Structures are given as C-alpha cells and as structure tokens.
Amino acid sequence: MQRPRVHGKFLFVGEEKFWIRGVTYGTFKPDHSGVQFPPQDLVERDFRAIADAGLNAIRVYTAPPLWLMHAAAAFGLRVMIGLPWEQHVTFLDDRVRAKRILSDMRKNVRRLAGHPAVLCYAVGNEIPASVVRWYGKARVERFEKGPATVDISKYPEGIKANYEVFTQKCSQCHKLSRPINSDYALPDEWSRYIKRMMNKPGSGISSAEGKKIYEFLTYDSSVRKKAMLDEKLAKATPADKTTAETKIKEVHDKYDSK
C-alpha cells in the first residue's frame, strides 16, 4: 500500500487523486489488557464490511495497536489516527502533565510512523474555545507545534550553512516548527517534501537551494530523529532500506569529512 501525498489542495496516491470515503471506528471500552479496540477477529470482520461498502478510510480516536494497522492495510483501508489528551482542561498549567502529553504524542507517532496504512494524525481533538481564549492562540500553537529551531552547534560547518538556507527559505510560507517536528525522517520523504515546496508559486527556492535544504534535513534526521529513522528503516523493504541508508551515507560522507 502506497502512502498518500499532498499535492496542492488534494491528496494523491501515485499519480491518481485520492478521494477519502471514510467512517469513524470507535471509541470502545478497553479490554482486560487496556487495548481500546475489539478483538482482532472482530476488527477484521468489521474492516472487511467497511471495505465491501466501498469505503477506503477509517477514523479512530485512540492510538491503535500495530495489528490493527496491519489489518487495515490488508483490506485497503487508510487510518486517520486520533492522538487524544486532556485538551478539555487547562493542560498548560501543569508542567508534568504538559510534558507527559508531549511524551505520549511522540511515543505513539514513532511507534506508528512509516506504516503504509497511516493517512494522517489528529493531534488533540477539538480543544475547547474557552481553553484557547484563556491561554491565547499563540501559546496553544507553540505547545502543539513544538520547537521552531534546531541545535546545530555540533553539526559540521557545511550543514550549519545549509541550515541557514533552510530557515530563510522554508519560513517564507510556513512555520519552521512544521518540518522540524514532522514525522518525516527518510531521505525520500524529505525529497518529496522539498519538491512540493519548490513547486509552490513564489517559493523562490532554486534547485541548488533545494539540494542544500534536503541535505540539511537528511543529516538532521539521522542525528536528532535517529530513533524514528531506525524504526522506519526497520519497517522498510530491504531494497528501500538499502536505498535510504546509501543516501544518508552520501550526505554524511560529504560533510563529516570536512
């Protein structure tokens, strides 16, 4: 199953436009082991019925186990994954709670990252307007998006220079926190991301600048997102893993020796 990609206002799978026809699935009472989904045989029966009805996606409200993702892929279903937290309370008043929320988000995304059935993530679900008004939009956005800078103090000089290109160019159309905190880690993911940015009207990113941004993001992911990268490589096919590792090595060989 090929992952969808964003192109303009639409989603594509390969070269074909992907129209989402989905249904919600859950929530469910946790079982004796805490799993918030029905038994596997029942889930597979449900997914078969959903696929037979002509649907191609489901929306779940809690992070699913991997076996559910495998079942979804087997029936051609893509999953919108809900990552809930206590968004209905003033969660930023408690530093311990805020840190735990972020830790839980990262743990679940890393566990599921790279799975072909992932359609997207829904981070938090409808934070109440009263909570946003209390804290202010900017503070809630900062919490949701994460840091907008990278500590490059130990990176090679060439990568530091590429980081400057990244910050100058990529901040023109979106917040830097978006790519910095995304679940992209593989070279091909960054390559597709940068091509989309270059194709946006008025981006002003040349081919040479795009290459520098790609090399920075590939290098940074191999260092700062190593755990996520390793998980994705472990789930990749042998051929895709070899290709990714070769591209990462090319970037390191180019800059680490200088």
C-alpha positions as CSV (number, residue, x, y, z in Angstrom):
1,M,0.0,0.0,0.0
2,Q,1.4,3.3,-1.1
3,R,1.2,6.3,1.3
4,P,-0.9,9.3,0.1
5,R,0.9,12.6,-0.6
6,V,-0.3,16.2,-0.6
7,H,-0.2,18.0,-4.0
8,G,-1.8,21.4,-4.0
9,K,-5.2,21.1,-2.4
10,F,-5.5,17.4,-3.0
11,L,-4.2,14.0,-1.9
12,F,-2.7,11.7,-4.4
13,V,-1.7,8.0,-4.3
14,G,0.9,7.6,-7.0
15,E,-0.4,9.7,-9.9
16,E,-4.1,9.3,-9.1
17,K,-6.1,11.7,-7.0
18,F,-7.2,10.1,-3.7
19,W,-10.8,10.8,-2.5
20,I,-11.4,9.9,1.1
21,R,-14.5,7.9,1.8
22,G,-14.4,7.2,5.4
23,V,-16.2,6.2,8.6
24,T,-15.5,6.6,12.3
25,Y,-14.4,3.5,14.2
26,G,-14.8,3.7,18.0
27,T,-14.4,4.6,20.7
28,F,-14.5,1.2,22.5
29,K,-14.4,0.1,26.1
30,P,-10.8,-1.1,27.0
31,D,-10.4,-4.8,27.4
32,H,-8.7,-6.5,30.3
33,S,-5.2,-5.6,29.0
34,G,-6.1,-1.9,28.3
35,V,-6.5,-2.2,24.5
36,Q,-9.2,0.2,23.4
37,F,-10.4,-1.8,20.4
38,P,-12.4,-5.1,19.9
39,P,-10.7,-8.4,19.5
40,Q,-8.6,-8.9,16.3
41,D,-11.0,-11.3,14.6
42,L,-13.9,-8.8,15.1
43,V,-11.9,-5.9,13.8
44,E,-11.0,-7.8,10.7
45,R,-14.7,-8.7,10.2
46,D,-15.6,-5.0,10.6
47,F,-12.9,-3.9,8.2
48,R,-14.0,-6.4,5.6
49,A,-17.5,-5.0,5.8
50,I,-16.3,-1.4,5.6
51,A,-14.2,-2.2,2.5
52,D,-17.1,-4.1,0.9
53,A,-19.2,-1.0,1.4
54,G,-16.8,0.9,-0.9
55,L,-15.1,2.9,1.8
56,N,-11.3,3.5,1.9
57,A,-10.6,5.1,5.3
58,I,-11.4,4.9,9.0
59,R,-11.0,7.5,11.8
60,V,-10.0,6.1,15.2
61,Y,-9.9,8.2,18.4
62,T,-7.1,6.4,20.2
63,A,-3.7,5.3,19.0
64,P,-4.2,1.8,17.6
65,P,-2.0,-1.3,18.0
66,L,0.1,-2.4,15.1
67,W,-2.0,-5.4,14.4
68,L,-5.0,-3.1,13.7
69,M,-2.9,-1.1,11.2
70,H,-1.8,-4.3,9.5
71,A,-5.5,-5.4,9.3
72,A,-6.5,-2.0,7.8
73,A,-3.7,-2.3,5.2
74,A,-4.8,-5.8,4.3
75,F,-8.3,-4.5,3.5
76,G,-7.1,-1.4,1.6
77,L,-8.1,1.0,4.4
78,R,-6.1,4.0,5.5
79,V,-6.3,5.2,9.1
80,M,-6.8,8.7,10.5
81,I,-5.2,8.3,13.9
82,G,-6.5,10.3,16.8
83,L,-3.9,11.2,19.5
84,P,-6.0,12.4,22.4
85,W,-5.0,14.3,25.5
86,E,-6.8,16.1,28.3
87,Q,-7.5,19.1,26.0
88,H,-10.7,20.0,27.8
89,V,-8.7,21.1,30.9
90,T,-6.1,23.9,31.4
91,F,-3.3,21.5,30.5
92,L,-0.6,24.1,30.3
93,D,-0.9,24.9,34.0
94,D,0.6,21.6,35.0
95,R,4.2,21.2,33.6
96,V,4.2,17.5,34.5
97,R,1.0,16.9,32.5
98,A,2.2,19.0,29.6
99,K,5.5,17.0,29.4
100,R,3.6,13.7,29.6
101,I,1.3,14.8,26.8
102,L,4.2,15.6,24.5
103,S,6.0,12.3,25.5
104,D,2.9,10.3,24.8
105,M,2.4,12.0,21.4
106,R,6.0,11.3,20.4
107,K,5.9,7.7,21.6
108,N,2.8,6.9,19.6
109,V,3.9,8.7,16.4
110,R,7.2,6.9,16.5
111,R,5.6,3.6,17.0
112,L,3.2,4.1,14.0
113,A,5.5,6.2,11.8
114,G,6.1,4.7,8.4
115,H,3.2,2.3,8.4
116,P,1.6,2.3,4.9
117,A,-1.9,2.5,6.4
118,V,-1.3,5.8,8.1
119,L,-3.5,8.5,6.4
120,C,-2.8,11.3,9.0
121,Y,-2.8,12.2,12.7
122,A,-5.5,14.2,14.5
123,V,-3.5,15.7,17.4
124,G,-5.8,16.6,20.2
125,N,-9.5,16.7,19.4
126,E,-11.3,20.0,19.3
127,I,-9.5,22.0,22.0
128,P,-12.4,24.0,23.6
129,A,-12.5,27.6,22.6
130,S,-12.6,28.6,26.2
131,V,-9.2,27.0,26.8
132,V,-7.7,28.7,23.7
133,R,-9.1,32.1,24.8
134,W,-7.7,31.5,28.3
135,Y,-4.2,30.8,27.2
136,G,-4.2,32.7,23.9
137,K,-3.9,31.2,20.4
138,A,-0.1,31.7,20.2
139,R,0.6,29.8,23.4
140,V,-1.6,26.8,22.4
141,E,0.0,26.8,18.9
142,R,3.5,26.7,20.4
143,F,2.6,23.7,22.5
144,E,1.0,21.9,19.6
145,K,3.8,22.6,17.1
146,G,6.9,22.2,19.3
147,P,10.3,24.0,18.9
148,A,11.0,26.0,15.8
149,T,14.8,25.8,15.9
150,V,17.4,23.1,15.9
151,D,20.6,23.0,18.0
152,I,23.2,22.8,15.2
153,S,26.2,23.6,17.4
154,K,27.7,20.2,16.9
155,Y,26.9,19.8,13.2
156,P,29.6,20.2,10.5
157,E,30.1,23.7,9.1
158,G,28.6,22.8,5.8
159,I,25.4,21.6,7.4
160,K,25.3,24.7,9.5
161,A,25.4,26.8,6.3
162,N,22.6,24.6,4.8
163,Y,20.5,25.2,8.0
164,E,20.6,28.9,7.3
165,V,19.2,28.3,3.8
166,F,16.5,26.1,5.3
167,T,15.5,28.8,7.9
168,Q,15.5,31.6,5.3
169,K,13.6,29.8,2.6
170,C,11.2,27.5,4.5
171,S,10.0,30.2,6.8
172,Q,8.5,32.2,4.0
173,C,5.4,30.1,3.6
174,H,5.0,28.2,6.9
175,K,6.4,27.9,10.4
176,L,9.7,26.1,10.7
177,S,8.2,24.0,13.5
178,R,6.2,22.1,10.9
179,P,9.1,20.3,9.2
180,I,11.3,20.3,12.4
181,N,8.6,18.4,14.3
182,S,7.1,16.3,11.5
183,D,7.3,12.6,11.3
184,Y,9.5,12.8,8.1
185,A,12.9,11.2,8.6
186,L,13.7,9.2,5.4
187,P,15.6,10.9,2.6
188,D,12.8,10.2,0.1
189,E,10.3,11.8,2.4
190,W,12.3,14.9,2.5
191,S,12.9,14.9,-1.2
192,R,9.2,14.8,-1.9
193,Y,8.5,17.5,0.7
194,I,11.1,19.9,-0.8
195,K,9.8,19.3,-4.3
196,R,6.3,20.3,-3.1
197,M,7.8,23.5,-1.5
198,M,9.7,24.3,-4.7
199,N,6.6,23.9,-6.8
200,K,4.6,26.4,-4.8
201,P,4.1,29.7,-6.5
202,G,6.5,32.3,-5.3
203,S,8.6,29.9,-3.2
204,G,11.8,31.2,-4.7
205,I,13.7,28.0,-3.9
206,S,16.2,27.2,-6.6
207,S,17.4,23.7,-7.4
208,A,20.7,24.4,-5.6
209,E,18.9,25.7,-2.5
210,G,16.6,22.7,-2.6
211,K,19.6,20.4,-2.5
212,K,21.1,22.2,0.5
213,I,17.8,22.0,2.3
214,Y,17.5,18.3,1.5
215,E,21.0,17.6,2.8
216,F,20.4,19.5,6.0
217,L,17.1,17.7,6.7
218,T,18.5,14.3,5.8
219,Y,21.5,14.9,8.1
220,D,19.5,16.4,10.9
221,S,17.0,13.4,10.8
222,S,19.9,10.9,11.1
223,V,21.0,12.6,14.2
224,R,18.1,14.3,16.0
225,K,15.4,11.8,14.8
226,K,17.6,8.7,14.9
227,A,15.0,6.6,16.9
228,M,12.3,7.5,14.4
229,L,14.6,6.9,11.5
230,D,15.7,3.5,12.8
231,E,12.0,2.4,13.2
232,K,11.2,3.5,9.7
233,L,14.2,1.7,8.3
234,A,13.2,-1.5,10.2
235,K,9.8,-1.4,8.6
236,A,11.1,-0.7,5.1
237,T,11.6,-3.3,2.4
238,P,15.3,-4.5,2.1
239,A,15.6,-2.6,-1.2
240,D,14.1,0.7,0.2
241,K,16.3,0.3,3.4
242,T,19.4,0.0,1.3
243,T,18.5,3.0,-0.8
244,A,17.8,5.2,2.2
245,E,21.0,4.1,4.0
246,T,23.0,4.9,0.9
247,K,21.5,8.4,0.6
248,I,22.2,9.1,4.3
249,K,25.7,7.9,4.0
250,E,26.3,10.1,0.9
251,V,25.3,13.2,2.9
252,H,27.5,12.2,5.9
253,D,30.5,11.4,3.7
254,K,30.1,14.8,2.0
255,Y,30.1,16.8,5.3
256,D,31.6,14.8,8.1
257,S,35.0,14.7,6.4
258,K,35.3,18.5,6.2
